[in-house]
Amino acid sequence: MGMFSRMSTIVKSKMNRMLDSAEDPRETLDYSYEKQLEMLQNVKRGVVEMVTAKRRIQQQAERVGENITRLDRQARQALDADREDLARLALQRKQTALAELEGLDEQIAGMEREQEKLTQAEQRLQAKVDAFRNQKEIIKAQYTAAQAQVRIGAALGGISEEMGDVSMAVQRAENKTDQMRAKAGAIDELVASGVLDDITGPRDDIDRELAQISTSSSVEAELAALKNNSAAAPPSGGSA
């Protein structure tokens, strides 16, 4: 494949993708429906024009029929007046009018057949247009629903990604909290063991010595109280 052929293929593929992304099937369906309505209107207009033309010919045939009646009356009047020549002329014109009327009747009959065909075609096209309209609305509703599902899916995907980031942030926060708790526990342990000074307790050696003396005095006082209570209690198991 040559370079220009590859470039043409790439351009066509990109154009197809652009057209696919820009095309809305609902608009395409509405446009197709409008074109079908235009065709249906053209057929209906043709039926109306056919009926109008047939009506004109029928009116012309009515005039010819009236002329035939008039010529027949004139022929009778001419005979009554012993004017055979006028009667013959009237009858000749009557024959011409009869031939003309026959031709008009044939045209009317042909137009009626064409009108019937156009009417049937209009009815068939009307049925197809109605069916297409119903199908169009169903497809449009399905496309709208599918489009909504895609948007919901995209939103849920974004939420899932966001929740993943939140979960990672929570995990990091929990890890940092555990580390801080571990450090605090280690500091408490070091303070308790005397390795570190408790900044909340005495701040110098004298304060610590006084605290130890106070603690020892409390212990000795409590021990003496226990001894006194033990000495004052009667011996168990003795006779009265």
Secondary structure, 3 states (H helix, E strand, C coil): CCHHHHHHHHHHHHHHHHHHHHCCHHHHHHHHHHHHHHHHHHHHHHHHHHHHHHHHHHHHHHHHHHHHHHHHHHHHHHHHCCCHHHHHHHHHHHHHHHHHHHHHHHHHHHHHHHHHHHHHHHHHHHHHHHHHHHHHHHHHHHHHHHHHHHHHHHHHHHHHHHHHHHHHHHHHHHHHHHHHHHHHHHHHHHHHHCCCCCCCCCCCHHHHHHHHHHHHHHHHHHHHHHHHHHHHCCCCCCCC
